[in-house]
Amino acid sequence: MTPAGSSNVVRSVRRGVPAALGLALLLAACTVGPNYTRPPSSIPEKFIEQPPGRRIASRAYDEAWWKTFHDTTLDALIASALANAPDLQIARARVLEARAEGAAVSGELLPQVSADGAYARQHGSQNVPTGTPPGGLGPGVGSNLWLAGFDASWELDLFGGTRRAIESADASVAAQVADREESELVLAAEVARNYIVFRTEQRQLSIALDTLNLRRDTLRLTMAQFDSGLAAALDPIRARAEVADSEAEVPLLEVDMRSSMYRLGVLVGRNPESLGAELNNPRAIPEAHDDVPVGLPSDLLRRRPDIRAAERRLAAANARIGVREADLYPHLSLTGVGGFESLEAASLVTAPSHYFAIGPSISWSVFDANRIRDDVLAERARRDVAAAQYQKSILTALADVETALVAYGKSEVRRNALQREVQASQAAVEQAQRLYASGLENFLTVLEAERSLQGSRMSLALAEGNRANSYVSLVKALGGQWDTEPPPKP
């Protein structure tokens, strides 16, 4: 049974707690600091370098963008890189870290409660009087002390400092997620670029070997003409020089090709031996079979991970202004302790053993106001820096897309022209060899035709590789894998 005095205290506390809660709810709508709005940006209605006839409507790829190359080897390499790359593991760990920190900040809105329990056995010394510590019970007197209780504290977020901190933490999580997506996009694009370079060099090596065989055939033709008295003595010498020149070019191309393979191994996290077995089998230079959904410049705000990351960092910096401004105002907390205390275990959990204490406390950094105002000014400056970085990210994205668009469009023009050049050069070689065999042309004409054919074939291989890499650059500039959902509200 609770003593009368204790009942009065309990009723008083019960009346005070709702009053404090009511005050907290009344002030809950008060949140200091500026509310965040996405800053306006000057974005053109369309891209300057938009190729005529290209699709403009934004749509999602049906699957990962690199699958438009229809190259299973490239698919496997990118999948391996996304699974094993250390940079991605770092980015993913940072997302988890940001989420854990955000959850910890959110917990500050809730009461902090801790429980404790204790048992102590005391025995008074025979040689000291009663009241002398540490025993103090009297000569030879012993006692037990049983304790079970809890402590609780709750800081009322009257001016929204904690809510602003949660807002900042949520924005930071979104920024880290965007950073992770940016890392994934950059890694996939880098793997695709190096793979395309490898296949281009592999094609050039094949062309060099074809040219070597062609010049060996020409040397045999020249020797036959010389033996028949239809060629000058200088012709076989020149033919041997051309064969030696082709033989000297092959090792250089092999070095370039193997270097590209080793760079791929670093990106995908695999040893060169396993890659060699997979890549040594010649394949065509990748060519995208789908057009790029270019969309509109305004789509970059949601497509580009770096823009989304910069915008979320701006939102986080804006919220931190409110966190610091809240320190200019009083901090009100409710604290309380309660539990049971007794000298006997049997009577521990009974009404007479019950104790509690509850009451509000207030703290106010009155004399630190100037320092806090300086901190607020610093946070506002950081917000302005983040705003400038956000605007810069948009301008950079626009420049990236325009550059990639013109490169992608012109790469197709160059490739088509070189295809026509290769066809003409091949016909010229065949005609020059026939005329030389008939004695109607000199050997210099054959050499010039063969050199022109090799140069045009090498240029065509390089142009096809550049076109594929231009496609990768355009996809990367547009933000890679994106969806058609509207951007989330800040």
C-alpha positions, 0 to 999 in steps of 0.5 A: 500500500502506497503512503499518503505522501507518496500518492500526492507526489505521484499525482503531482508528477502525473499532472506535470508530465502531460503539461510538459508533453503538451508544451513539447507538442505546442513547440514541435512545429517550431523548427529553426533554420531555412527550409530546403528548396532545390535551387533553380538552374538555367537548363536549355530546352534541348541539346545543341548537338542533338543528332537529327533523327535520333530518339528524344523521348526518355526511356529506360534500357530494357536491361543493363546498357552494356548489353546493347553490345550483345557481347557475352564476354563484356557482360561477364567482365563487367559483372565480375568488376561490379562484384569484386572491385575494391572501390565499389566495396568502399562505396557500399560500406560508406552507404551502410555507414551513413545509414547507421549514423542516420539511425543513431541521429533519429534515436535522439528524438526518443527517450534515453532509458537505462536499467541498473541493479545492484547488491551490496553486503556491508559489515561494520568494523569492531574498532571504529565508532558508528558512522565512520566510513566506509562501513559506518554501521556500528561495531560488528553490524552487518547489512544487505542492500538490494537495488533495482531501478532505471534512469530516463532522460528525454530532451524535447526537440523544441526548436527542431535541432534534432529534426534538422540533424535527421534531415541532414543525415537522410540527405547524406545517405542519399548522397552516398547512394548516388556516389555508389551509383556513380562508382558503378557507372564509372567502373562499368564504363571503364571496363567497357572502354578497355575491352573495346580498346583490347578488341581494337588492338586485336583487330589491328594485330590481325590486319598487320598479320594479313598485311604481312601475308600479303607482302610475302605473296607480293615478294613471291610474285616479285621474285617470279617476275625477276626470274622471268626478266620482267622485274628490275633487280630493285623490286625484290629488295623493296619487297623484302623491306616491306616484309621486314617492316610488317614483321617489325610492326607485329610485336608492338601491337602484341605489346599494346594488346597484352597491356590492355588485357592486364589493365582489364584484369586490374579492373575486374579483379582477375589474374591475367592467366584466366583472362588470357584464356577468355580474351585470346579468342578473337572477336569483333569490335563491339558495336551497339545495336540500340540507339541512345535514349538521349532525352532532354537536358532537364532529365540530367537532374535525375539521370546523373548520379553526380548531380543527385549527389551534389543536390543531396549534399546541398540539402544536408548542408542547408539542414545543418544550419538549423542544427547550429541555430537550435543551439541559440535557444534553450534545451529542455529535458525531462529526467527521471529515476525510479526503482526499488531499494531495500535491505531485504530481498523479500521486501524489494519489490513492494510499495514501501521500497519504491522510490522515484524522482522526476523533473525538468532541466534547462540548459542555455548557452547564453554566454556562447551566443556569439560563437554559435552565431559564428558557427551558423555563418560558417554553416551558411558559407558551406551551404553556399559552397555546396550550392555552387558545386551543385550548379557546377555539376549541372554545367559539367554534365551539359558539357559532357553530353554535348561533347559526347553527342558530337563525338558519337555523331561524327564517329559514324560519319568517319567510320562510313567514309573509311569503309568506302576507302577500304573497299576502294583500296582493296580494289586498287591492290588487286588491280595493281597486282594484275597490272604488275604481273602483266608487266603493265605497271611498275612495282612502286604502284603495287607498294603504294596500293598495299600501304594505302590498304593497310593504313585504311584498314588500320584507320577503320579498325580504330574508327570502329573502336572510337565509335564504340567508345563514343557510345560508352562516353555518351551513355556515361554522360547521360547517367547510364542506367536510369528509369522513367520514374519522376525524381523524388521530392526533396 
